[in-house]
């Protein structure tokens, strides 16, 4: 879908210059850094030979992470399910340039993830059809 250096090319073409199409609450570096306190990251740190590292964040999860930080900053507190529902509604309202912006951030997050977990193999689990 993307070339190997597509995130760098996208940065160079001006999408990040000036003001981004979506105002971020978190710094880009903080946003794209792999989660350190997730269950999978903690389990991997404790025993890397048995467990696999956490997966890189996709564009929706990056959006969710920033949106949740914005809610916290505004002092809003909600149950996790309500936050997810609200984030989903906001995500579906975003214009194409914002979605493209988060695709670029996703590529940056994957690059950052590869730096930290260079031997990470992603093998999706096949879901067997139910009879």
N, C-alpha and C positions, 0 to 999 in steps of 0.2 A: 504494500500500500504506500509506504513512504520509502524514499531512498535512505541510505545509511546516514547521510549528513543533512537530512531534510530540515531538522530543527535549526541547525546553524544557518542554512540557506534562508529559512523563513525569518530568522532574526535579522539577517543582512538585508532582506528586501523591504524592511521598514515597518513591519507589523509591530515591533516593539518600540520603535522610535516615537518620540512625542508621548502622547497619552494613550495607553492601551484601550481597547474597546470595552473592557470591563475593569472597573477600579478594584484592584486587589486590596484586601485587608492585611494579608500576610506578605512578607517579602518573598520574592520569587524563590530565592535559595531555600528559605524555610518551607515553602509550599511544596517544592519538588523533592525535598529530602525524604528518603524512606522513613516510615514510622519506626520509632525505636521501642515504643512501649506496647506494641500490639502483641496479642497472644503468640502469634507465629514468630515474631522477632525475638521475644523473650525465650521461647522454647528453643529457637535456633542458637541463641547465645549460650544457653545452658548446655546444649548437647548438639553441636553442628554435624556430628557424624551420623546421627539418627534422624534428625528432622531437616526439613527443607527451609530455605530462607523465605521471607515474606515476598509476595508478588509485588511488582511495581504498580504504582497508582495509575489508574486510567483517567481520562478527561473528566468523567462525571465525579469520580472520587476527589479529584483535585478541586473541582467546583464546590463540592459538598464541604470539603475541608475549609476552604476560604469563606464560604457562606456561613458555616457554623461559627467561625472565628468572628465574623461580622456581627452575628447575633449575640455572641458573648460580649463583644465590645459595647453593644447597645444595651446590655443588661437583661436580655431576654433569656428566660429559662423555660425549656419545654422538655417533655419526654422524648426519648430518642426516636420513637416511631413518628411522632408529630413533626419533628425536625426533618426527618427523611421525606415525609409527605410534602412538606413545604418546599424543600430543596428540589424535589422532583417537579413540582409545579413551576418553580422559577426556571429550572433547566429547560423545560419545554417551551418557555416564553422567549428564550434567548435568540437573538438574530444569528445568522450564519457567521458573521465575522467574529462573534464572541465564541461560538463553537470552534471555529478555526483557531482562535487564540488558545483555547484550552487543549486542542490537538497538539499545538506546538509545545505547550507546557508539558503535555503527556510525553512527548518525545524527549524533552529535557529530563523529565523524571526517569524515563527508561535509561537514558545515558548515565544519570547519577546512580541509579540502581545497579547498572553494570559495573560501575567503578567500585561500589561497595561489595557486591556479590557477583564477581566476575565468572564464577562457575555455575551460575543459576540456570538450571534447565527447566523450562516450563512445558509440562506434559498435561494437557487438559484431560480430566477424567471423562471417559465415555459413559454416557447415561444409557443404560440398557432399556429398550422399549418394554413397557409393562403389557402383559397379556391380559 
